[in-house]
Amino acid sequence: MSSDHSTHRHRDDDPGTEFDRRYWEQRYRDGGSVSELRPNPHLVAELADLPAGRALDAGCGEGADAIWLAERGWQVTAVDIAATAVERARAHAARAGGDAARRIDWVTADLTRWDAGVDRFDLVCASYVHPADSNDTLFARLAAAVAPGGTLFIVGHAPGDHHSSVHSAADHVHVTAEQIAAGLDPDRWDIQLTAHRTRTVTRPLGSQFTLQDSVFRATRR
């Protein structure tokens, strides 16, 4: 389970189960490191004005979202299952300069087992996290970690997204914002955004492709 930044298939005689630790380690090793980190544009658009506090970046990948948050004053706990991704993220943060690196605690852990705590974070965000099994348990754990008054923000691959369909046949790779909302207690949450949005990604050689994303935001009462 990790942020889905690489587009390369794994190469290994024993690759393990799709989306387990071995899978993500191989995915990052095969894909190499990104040359330019960019935070998720949906996160930037929706959370730029949110007052800084304590944040959990679940499935942090190479650290783009965590660094963006830290540069804006957030104290970030950034977690990813792949040690390779966390090592690169730590290096990216160090190169970013300023106080960002000091504001991020990097953790290598499986989010389906790691204890995120309860009522702990002012913001819990996740961009394209894929557990080995269904999303339900993971999303419930992330929601439980949000403190009263805090924000839960999730971006996932929308049904019909061609890019993600090419690289995985797993049903839970795709999720709608409405499905995420349905898993929350309506007496404890105010749903602020359930949207299907697109974004264009440019490959290193200049070609472009469009992603179909589900964007969800809610505030804990």
N, C-alpha and C positions, 0 to 999 in steps of 0.2 A: 504494500500500500504506500503510495507516494504520489507526488504531483506528476502528472503525465507530460513531461517536457520533451522526452526523446521520441523519435519516430522510428527507431531501429528495432528489429526483432532480435531476441537474444540468440546467442550461439553457444551451446554448452551440451556436452554429452549427457548431462544429468541436470536439466534446467530447473527441476522442481515444479511446483504447482504455479499456475499463472497467478501473478500478483503476490506471491509470498516473498520472503526475504531474498532468496537466491535469485528469483526472477528479476527483482528490482536492481540488485547488485549488478547482474549481468547487463541489464538494460542501460544503466548509466555507464558501465565500462565500454560497452559496444558503441554507445552514442557519442562518447567524448564529452568534454565540457563545453557549455555554451560560451560563445565569445562575447555576447552582450546580454546582460541581465535586464529583463524588463518585468515589472510587476504586472499582475493580471489587470487588464484595463477595466474590467467590471469592478474589481476591488477599489481601484483608484477613483473611479467615477462615483461610487456609492459611499466610500468611507473617508474621503479626504477631509471632511469637516467634522468627523467624529472626535470628541476630546480624547486625548491620549490617556492610557491607563495600562492595565496588564492584559496582554494578548497571548493567545495560543494560536500558532500557525501549524495546523495539522497537515502533515504530508508536505513539508516545506521544500522538498526538492533541493535545488542549488541556492535557495535563499532569497530570491528576488522579492517576494512579498514581505518576508521578515525584515529584510534590510530597509525596504520602503517604509514600513511601519516604524522601525527603530529610528530612522532619520527624522520622523515626525514626533518623536518623544515617547513612543510606546516602549514599555519593558516587555520583551517578547520571549516566550518559550517556543522554540522552533523544533519540531519533531519530525523525523523521517525514519523509515525502516531501513533504508540503504545507507550504510556507513560511507560509501563513496560519495553519495550526494551530500551528506552532512560535512564531510571533510572539505569538499569544494565550496559549500556554502560558507563555512567558517573562513576560508581563504578569500572568498569574494567580499565578505564583510570587512575583513582586515584591509583589503585594498580600497574599500569605499571611503575610508578615512573618517574623520570626525568622531562623534561619540557613538555611532551606530553599533560597532562591534561590542562595546561595553554594555549595551542594552539588550543583547541577545544571549540567551542560554540555549546552546545547541544540545539536542538529545537524540541519540540513535535508539529507536524503540519501535515495536509493533503497536500501533495505536489501538488495536483491538484487545491488547493485554496491558498496555501501559496505563497507570493510574493518573488520569487527568484531574482527578479531584472533583469536588462538588461545590457549586457556587463560587468558583475560584477566579474566573477571568471576566474582565469587562468586554472583551471581544474574543470570540472563537471563530476562526476563519479556516476554510479548506477549499483549495482549488484542484479539482480533478483527482480526488483521492479514490483509490480503488482497493478495498480490502479483498482478501482471497475469497471470502464468501459474500453474503448479501450486505447491502448498505445499512440495513435497519439497526443492527446492534451498534455499529460505529457511530451513526448519526445520533442515536440515543445517548451514547457516552459523551459525544461532543456537546450536545444540548445540556446535559446535566452539569457540565463544567462551567456554564455561563452563570455569572452572578446576577442577582436581581438588578434590573436596570441595564444589564449588558446586552450585547448584540451577538447573534449567530448569523454568520454569513457564509454561504456555500455556493460554489460554482461547479457545475458538473456538465458532462456531455449530454446534450439533449437527444432524445430519440430521433433517428433520422440523420444524425451527424455521420457523414461518410468517412471522415478521417479516423474516428475512433472505431467504427465498424470494421474497417480494413485490418486493424491491428488486434482486435479481440472479438470473439464470439460470445463472451460472457454477457448474460442478460443484465447484470447489475452495473455494467459499464455506463449504461444510459439511465438517466433519471430526470423526471420533471420536477420543477419547483413545487408543483402541487402535491407530488408524492412526499416530498420532504415535509411540507406543511402538515400533511395528514398524519405524520408520525409524532406530532407535538400536541401536548395537552392545551386545548384552546382556552382553558381557564388560567393558564400560566404564561401564555405567549400572545403578543400582538404581532400579527403577520404584516409586514410592511411592503414586501416585494415578492411577487412570484412572476417571473418573466422568462420568455424565450427570446434570446438575443443572438446576433451573429457578430463575428469579428474576423478580420482578415489578417492572415499571417504571411510574412514574406520569408521565403527560404534564402539561405546564403547566396545562391546564384541569381536571385532576383525573381524567381517564379512565386506566385501567390496561391493560397487556397483559403477557403472560408470555413470557419468552424461554427457549428450550431451549439449554443450554450444554454443551459438552464441556470438562472440566477435567482437566489433566494436570500431574503433578509428578514429577520424577526428580532423583536426586543423582548427580553424576559421581564415579566411583571414582578 
